[in-house]
């Protein structure tokens, strides 16, 4: 049974590479082993490999009363176990000492979604990562202080879901790709993704964004509801900080209670259906 599930997961990962592997202009982690998939130029005719460089996945700084969390794994900012663990710890710390959070990606790479290396290493590993990822996304969606997301570049699949959890989302203008690509690679949109999309995307774009797996540029993403505003890349963090400062002036108790009323039912539904939905996804792909 595990062999069959592993084959299904591997097929999905191969489809992702075939469809999206070379839109990155630098390097994207090649999940098969500790090598790097090089897409340095459109004219590249072969795949090159170099040693994998390990970096800290994120940093946390307190700037005034604003907690600034910067994701940077040196690659595509995948939601790996270290990244998820670091983000969860940052949220706990921020709720204790900050009045708002700004979540920032690395230049041109906001977040590439779940770590494909782990996802293809076996169904048990994939399920464990998805559980942790769901825990993170629900914590982001319901965090008791304002969360402003500074989208610095590409945000696909799980990366697009991180955008949907923000109270305000500021995007960098540029040739970046944002959206849920599940259906285009033969995978149903999970309940978690569908419910976040239903909550945050515009009614006009919901079907296109989910059923049709539409991938947007930043301006299109703003029209669809992934982003609230788009600014030049050099202004993204400053704009996000300004939004966080504005939101931090709201009464915290009222903000926290209102967010719980606004998003609590969605969070509960996602948590209640997670296990059955994961089983359904693995059986249908």
C-alpha positions in Angstrom: 0.0 0.0 0.0 2.8 2.4 0.9 4.5 1.7 -2.4 1.4 2.7 -4.3 0.9 5.9 -2.3 4.6 6.7 -2.8 4.2 6.3 -6.5 1.2 8.7 -6.5 3.1 11.3 -4.5 6.1 10.9 -6.8 3.9 11.4 -9.9 2.5 14.7 -8.5 6.0 16.0 -7.7 7.2 15.1 -11.2 4.2 17.0 -12.6 5.1 20.0 -10.5 8.6 20.0 -11.9 7.4 19.5 -15.4 5.0 22.4 -15.2 6.8 24.9 -12.9 10.3 23.7 -12.4 12.1 26.2 -14.6 10.2 29.4 -14.0 12.5 30.2 -11.1 15.4 32.3 -12.3 18.0 31.0 -9.9 17.8 27.6 -8.3 15.0 25.5 -6.8 15.7 22.7 -4.4 15.7 19.4 -6.2 14.0 17.0 -3.8 15.5 13.7 -4.9 18.6 14.1 -2.9 20.9 16.8 -1.6 21.4 18.5 -4.9 20.1 21.6 -6.6 18.0 21.8 -9.7 19.5 24.5 -11.8 17.4 26.7 -14.1 19.8 29.6 -14.4 18.7 30.5 -17.9 16.0 29.7 -20.4 18.7 28.4 -22.8 20.0 25.8 -20.3 20.0 22.5 -22.1 21.1 20.3 -19.2 20.5 20.0 -15.4 23.4 20.9 -13.3 24.0 20.0 -9.7 25.9 21.7 -6.9 26.2 21.0 -3.2 23.2 22.0 -1.2 23.8 25.0 1.1 22.0 24.9 4.4 20.9 28.2 5.9 18.7 29.2 8.8 15.1 29.2 7.6 14.0 32.4 9.3 14.9 35.3 11.6 12.8 37.1 14.2 13.4 40.7 15.2 11.3 43.1 17.3 11.2 46.6 15.7 9.5 48.8 18.2 6.4 46.8 19.0 6.3 45.1 15.6 7.6 41.5 15.3 9.3 41.1 11.9 9.6 37.5 10.8 11.8 36.9 7.7 11.7 33.6 5.9 14.9 32.8 4.0 16.0 29.2 3.5 18.4 30.3 0.7 16.1 28.6 -1.9 12.4 28.9 -2.5 11.2 29.2 1.2 9.5 25.8 1.3 7.4 24.9 4.3 9.8 22.4 5.7 9.7 21.0 9.3 12.3 23.6 10.4 10.5 26.5 8.7 7.1 25.4 10.1 8.6 24.9 13.6 10.3 28.3 13.4 7.2 30.1 12.3 5.1 28.5 15.1 7.6 29.5 17.7 7.7 33.0 16.3 3.9 33.4 16.5 4.0 32.3 20.1 6.7 34.8 21.0 5.0 37.6 19.0 1.7 37.2 20.8 3.6 37.7 24.1 5.7 40.7 23.2 4.4 42.4 20.1 1.4 44.4 19.0 1.5 43.1 15.3 3.5 40.8 13.1 5.0 41.4 9.7 5.8 38.2 7.8 8.4 38.7 5.0 9.8 36.4 2.3 13.2 36.5 0.6 13.7 38.6 -2.5 11.7 37.2 -5.4 10.6 34.1 -3.4 7.9 34.4 -0.8 7.0 30.8 -0.3 6.9 27.7 -2.6 4.6 25.6 -0.4 5.2 22.3 1.3 8.7 20.8 1.1 8.6 18.5 -1.9 11.5 16.4 -0.6 9.5 15.4 2.4 6.3 15.0 0.5 7.8 12.4 -1.7 9.7 10.6 1.0 6.7 8.4 1.9 3.0 8.8 2.9 3.7 8.8 6.6 6.2 11.7 6.2 3.8 13.5 3.9 0.9 13.2 6.3 3.1 14.4 9.2 4.2 17.5 7.3 0.6 18.3 6.1 -0.6 18.0 9.7 2.1 20.4 10.9 1.5 22.7 7.9 -2.2 22.8 8.7 -1.4 23.6 12.4 0.7 26.5 11.1 -1.8 27.9 8.7 -4.6 27.7 11.3 -2.4 29.5 13.8 -1.6 32.2 11.2 -5.2 32.6 10.3 -6.3 32.9 13.9 -3.3 34.6 15.6 -4.6 37.1 18.2 -2.6 40.1 16.9 -2.6 41.7 13.4 -0.7 39.8 10.8 0.6 41.7 7.8 2.2 39.6 5.0 4.9 41.1 2.8 4.8 39.0 -0.4 8.2 39.5 -1.9 7.8 37.2 -4.9 6.4 33.8 -6.1 3.8 32.3 -3.8 2.4 29.0 -5.1 0.2 26.3 -3.5 1.0 26.4 0.3 2.7 29.7 -0.2 -0.5 31.1 -1.6 -2.3 29.7 1.4 0.0 31.7 3.7 -1.1 34.8 1.9 -4.7 34.0 2.5 -4.1 33.9 6.3 -2.9 37.5 6.5 -5.0 40.4 7.7 -3.4 42.7 5.2 -1.3 41.4 2.3 1.2 43.6 0.5 2.7 42.3 -2.7 5.7 43.2 -4.8 5.1 44.2 -8.4 6.9 42.1 -10.9 6.8 38.9 -13.0 5.8 36.7 -10.0 3.3 33.8 -9.9 0.7 33.5 -7.2 -2.0 30.9 -6.8 -3.2 27.4 -6.2 -2.0 25.0 -8.9 -3.4 21.7 -7.5 -5.9 20.9 -10.3 -3.4 21.6 -13.0 -1.1 18.8 -11.6 -3.9 16.3 -11.1 -4.6 16.9 -7.4 -7.9 17.9 -5.9 -7.9 21.2 -3.9 -7.8 20.2 -0.2 -10.5 21.2 2.1 -8.0 23.4 4.0 -7.1 25.3 0.8 -10.7 25.5 -0.4 -12.1 27.0 2.8 -9.3 29.6 3.0 -10.0 30.5 -0.6 -13.7 30.7 0.0 -13.1 33.0 2.9 -10.6 35.3 1.3 -10.9 35.3 -2.5 -13.5 37.3 -4.4 -16.7 35.4 -5.4 -16.0 36.2 -9.1 -12.5 34.6 -9.0 -13.1 31.7 -6.6 -13.9 29.2 -9.3 -11.1 30.3 -11.6 -8.6 30.2 -8.7 -9.6 26.7 -7.5 -11.3 24.7 -10.3 -9.2 26.2 -13.1 -6.0 26.4 -11.1 -5.5 30.0 -12.4 -2.0 31.4 -11.5 -2.0 35.2 -11.2 0.6 38.0 -11.5 0.6 40.4 -8.5 -2.0 42.7 -10.0 -4.3 39.8 -10.9 -3.7 38.4 -7.4 -4.9 41.7 -5.9 -8.1 41.5 -8.0 -8.7 37.9 -7.0 -8.1 38.6 -3.3 -4.7 37.0 -2.6 -3.3 40.5 -2.1 -4.7 43.8 -0.8 -2.2 46.1 -2.5 0.8 45.9 -4.9 3.8 48.2 -4.6 7.3 48.4 -6.1 9.6 45.7 -4.6 11.7 48.1 -2.7 8.6 49.5 -0.9 7.0 46.2 0.2 8.5 45.9 3.7 8.0 49.6 4.5 4.4 49.4 3.4 3.8 46.3 5.4 5.3 47.9 8.5 3.1 51.0 8.0 0.0 48.7 7.8 1.1 46.8 10.9 1.6 50.0 12.8 -1.9 51.1 11.7 -3.5 47.9 12.8 -1.6 47.8 16.1 -3.5 50.9 17.2 -6.7 49.0 17.3 -7.9 47.7 20.7 -6.3 44.3 21.1 -9.0 42.6 23.1 -11.7 43.7 20.6 -9.5 42.8 17.6 -8.7 39.3 19.0 -12.4 38.6 19.9 -13.6 39.8 16.5 -11.1 37.7 14.6 -12.2 34.6 16.5 -15.8 35.4 15.5 -14.9 36.0 11.9 -12.7 33.0 11.4 -13.4 30.5 14.2 -15.9 28.4 12.3 -13.6 28.0 9.3 -10.7 27.0 11.5 -12.9 24.5 13.4 -14.2 23.0 10.1 -10.7 22.6 8.7 -9.4 21.0 11.9 -12.4 18.6 12.0 -12.0 17.4 8.4 -8.2 17.3 8.2 -7.7 13.6 8.7 -10.5 12.4 6.4 -9.5 14.9 3.7 -5.9 13.7 3.7 -7.1 10.1 3.3 -9.4 11.2 0.5 -6.6 13.1 -1.3 -4.2 10.2 -1.2 -6.8 7.8 -2.6 -7.9 10.1 -5.4 -4.6 11.2 -6.8 
